[in-house]
Amino acid sequence: MPFNIQIRNQVFKPDGPKLLLAGPCVVESEKHAMTMAEIIQRITEPYRDEFIWVYKSSFDKANRSSSSAPRGPGMEDGLAILARVKSTFDVPIITDIHESYQAAIAAEVADIIQIPAFLCRQTDLLMAAAKTGRVINVKKGQFLAPHDMDKPVQKIREGGNDQVMITERGTSFGYNNLIVDFAGFRILRKFAPLIFDATHSTQLPGGLGNRSGGRREVAPDLARAAASVGVDGFFMEVHDNPDEAMSDGPNQLTVDMFRDLLPRLIDLAAAAKAP
């Protein structure tokens, strides 16, 4: 579908650069956030004509398998760190919210507000996000069919905000497993621009008992497949030491994996657009 989304001083549109939402899963510390932003900026710099990079990280991971799992620094400290990343590297920010009251506060820093997949049907949360006027990224619930994602998008538009996009992150398939339904991409793109989450799609929810597992080695495969089918952007969590990450380590890309993947996605996306 036609779209024209303003992300700071750049315009995200069908015939322009792809959107690239990339960064570590959760804010671990100011030092780590700044390190990761510097690394990702250096890797993406040669591809400024192909990608609009937005730094992704969560100030709070409220949806954890176990109550003992680390969640991040919280809203106040986490947003302060993200604000420093934003000003230092002149990069847009995307971060999650989990409760309605967080929307307006997060919007003071975030250029894109993300609605987690498990919360994509929460009307009050969607409306609060819409009212901020920020771009809204709604993750498709693992429990929803592609054609059901028109409802969350419509709620945001009814809230007075047409700056909305959908992120596909896999669909529940049995216990502790996700699959990606590439046949559903055409349906999703009828509602809003479609971003493909290459890393959460490899997640094995609750697969390690007190935390989720993942198969990061297949993330590049899924991303390349998505680029071939046709998407408007990519979501990737990247970490310099994912095996020691506070959250989602098993499915986060290593820096080398991220670096190697980008040029391949560019080539495949160009081939997908060819007549």
N, C-alpha and C positions, 0 to 999 in steps of 0.2 A: 504494500500500500504506500501511497505517497506520504512523506513525512518531512518535517523540517524542525529539528530540535536544536535549540541554542544551549551550548555548554560553555559557559564563560564567553571567551572571545572567538569560539569556533562553532561552526554549524555542522551538525550531523545530519546528513541527507543521503538519499539512495545512490546518487552518482558521485558522492564524495568519499573521503577516507572511511574505513571501517572503524568502529568503536573498539577500543581495547581497554577493558577493565582489569587491571593487574596490580597485585601487591600481596603481602602476606595475609593470611586468614584473619588474624587478630592483632591489635596493637600490643606488642610485647614489652616495649620500652621505647623511650624517645630515641636512644642511640640506635636500636635495631630498625625503627621506622625510617630514620634518616639514612641509614646504610642501605636499606632495601630500595628506597626512593632513588638514591644516587645510582645504584646498580641498574635499576630498571630504566631510568632516564638515559643512561649511557647506552644500553642495548637498543632502546627504541629510537634514539636520535637519528640514525640513518633512514628510518622509515616514517618520518614525519608526514610525508605526502600520502602514505598508505594507511596510517592509523592515527586516531585521536586517542592518546593515552590518558586514562583517568586512574589516579592512585586509589586502590581499593584496600581497606582494612576496617575491621569492626572494633568499636570501642568496648563492646560487650557481647559475648557469645552466650546469650540467655538460654539457647536451646542445646543443652549438653546432655549426653547419655547419663551422666552421673552428677550428683550434686557436689561431689568432691573435685570435679574437673575444673581447671582454671578457666576463668571467663574473660580476663582482660582487665584493664585499669578502671573501667567504669566510664560513665558519660563525661563527667567534667574533665578528668585528667586525659581521657582518650581523645576527646575533641580538641583539647589544648595541643596535644601532640600532632594531631592531624592538621591543625591550623598552622603549625610550624613547618610541617612538610609542604603544605600548600604555598606558603609565602616564600620558603627557601627555594623551591624548585619550580615555582610558577606553574603548578599542575592542578587540574581540577580534582576534587575528592568525591568518592562515593563511600557511604557507610550505611549500615543497617540501623533500623529502629525496631523496637519490639512493643512499645506502648505509645498510645496516642499523644501523651504529654511530651514525649521526646521529639516529636516532629519539628516543632517550631525552634527548639533549642539546637537540634542537629542542623537545621537549615541555615543557621548562622555561619556554619563552616562548610557543610557539604553542598556540592553543586548538584549531586544526584543523591536522592534518598532511596534506599533499597528496602523493599518489603520482603522478609524471609518467606521461603516457600510454604512453610507450615502455617503462615499467617496471611496468606494471599486472599482469603475470603473474609477477613476481619473488617467489616464495613467501617467502623469508627476509626480504625488505624488508617485505612485507605483514604478516608475523607480528611483526616487530620494532615496526612502527607500531601494530599491534593491542595489544601488551602495554603501551603507554604509557597506555592508557585514554583518550587524547584522541579527539576526533571525527576520523574518517579520510575524506578526500575522494579517491576513486580516479578518475582521469581515464581514460575509455575509450580504449583503444589505437586508433590510426588504422587498424590492421590487423585489428580484431575486428568480428565481426557483433554486433548488439545482444544476441542471445540468448547469446552467449559471456561476457557480463559477469557472469553469475551466479557464475562460478567465482572471480574475485577477491573479490567480496563474501562468498562463502561462506568463503574462506580467512580473512578478517578475523573473521568471526563464529566460526569454529572456534578462532581465537586468543583468544576470550573477550571480544570487543568487538562490540556490536551498534550502536554509534554510527557508522554508515557511510553515505556517500552517493556517488552516481555523477555525474561531470561528462562530458557529451557535448561533444566538440570537433572533430567532423568526421571523415570517413572518407576514406582515400586513394583517389583516383580518377585513374588514370593517373599520369604523371610531374608532380611539382611542383604538385599540385592536391589540394584537399579538397572534398568535398560534405557536406551535412548531410542525413541520412536522417530526415525528420520522421516517417515511418511507423514508425520504430523506437522512438519515444518511449514508446509504450504498453508495449512489451516491457521497456524499461529501468526504467520506473516500477514494474514488478512486483517488482523486486529490491530497490530502495532509492529514497530521494528522488532526484529528478533535477534537476541544475543544468545550465543551458545556457551554454556558453562562447561568447559572441558574438564575441570578438575572435580567438582562435586558430582559430576555424572559418573565418576569412577568410584564414588564412595560406597562402602558396605555398611549401611547404617546399623549401629550397635553390634557390628560384626566381631568386635574384640571384647565383648562382655560389658565392661564399664566405659567403653568408648567405641567410636566408629572406626572401622578399618577402611582400606582403600587400595586401589591398584594404579598408582601414578604412572606406571609404565604404559598403560593403554590410553592415557589422556591425549598424547599426540595423535594417536590413531583416530580417536573420536573427533578431535579438532579438525584434522584433515578431511574426514568424512563430511563434517558439517560445512566446511569451506566449499567442498565439491557440490553439495546439495544446494547451498546458497543461504547465507545468513548475513545479517547487517553488522555483526560485531562478535567479539569473543570476550569471555570472562575466564580468567586464569589466576589461581592463587599460586604465588611464587615465594620461595623461601630459600635462604642461603644454606640452611641446614634442616631440611624438613623432618628428618628423623628425630630431631630434638625440639620441634615446634610445639607451642602450647596447645594448638588446636589444628585438627585436620592434617596432621603431618603426613599420613600415608597416601593422601591424594594430592598434596601440593607438589608443583613442579620444582625441580632443582633449577638453579640459575642456568646451567648448561642446556638443560632441556628446553627452557624458555627461549634462550638465544637461538638454538638450532631450529626451533619450530616456526618462528615468525616469517622468515623468507619463504618457507614452504607454503604457509597459509596465503601469502600474497600471490604466489603463482597459481595456486588452486582456485582462489577467489576470482582471479582474472580469467581463468579458463571457464569457470562457471558462468561468467557474464557473457562469454563469446557466443555469437549467434549460431 
